[in-house]
Amino acid sequence: MALKIIQIILAVVLTTLVLMQQSGSGLGSAFGGEGNVYRSRRGIEKFLFTATIVVAVLFCVSAVATVFFVK
């Protein structure tokens, strides 16, 4: 039961982190706006990116654990 609750919490956190990230391509890029320019992540953007990866891995681990340990 605890694994299912952890998985639900991780799903909500992961969804929130993904939605908080800015997408670099808006509607303006479709009409010849800003091109794909490489830029490094800094500050809160880097934290959100790293946190998203960590929470995604934890979510996958909890999903596998739920399959094997919850009956």
Contacts in CASP RR format, 6 or more apart in sequence:
PFRMAT RR
TARGET T0000
AUTHOR 0000-0000-0000
METHOD contacts of the structure
MODEL  1
MALKIIQIILAVVLTTLVLMQQSGSGLGSAFGGEGNVYRSRRGIEKFLFT
ATIVVAVLFCVSAVATVFFVK
1 70 0 8 1.000
3 62 0 8 1.000
3 65 0 8 1.000
3 66 0 8 1.000
3 69 0 8 1.000
3 70 0 8 1.000
4 66 0 8 1.000
4 70 0 8 1.000
6 62 0 8 1.000
7 59 0 8 1.000
7 62 0 8 1.000
7 63 0 8 1.000
7 66 0 8 1.000
10 55 0 8 1.000
10 58 0 8 1.000
10 59 0 8 1.000
10 62 0 8 1.000
11 59 0 8 1.000
13 55 0 8 1.000
14 52 0 8 1.000
14 55 0 8 1.000
14 56 0 8 1.000
14 59 0 8 1.000
17 48 0 8 1.000
17 51 0 8 1.000
17 52 0 8 1.000
17 55 0 8 1.000
18 52 0 8 1.000
20 48 0 8 1.000
21 45 0 8 1.000
21 48 0 8 1.000
21 49 0 8 1.000
21 52 0 8 1.000
22 45 0 8 1.000
24 34 0 8 1.000
25 36 0 8 1.000
28 34 0 8 1.000
29 35 0 8 1.000
41 49 0 8 1.000
END
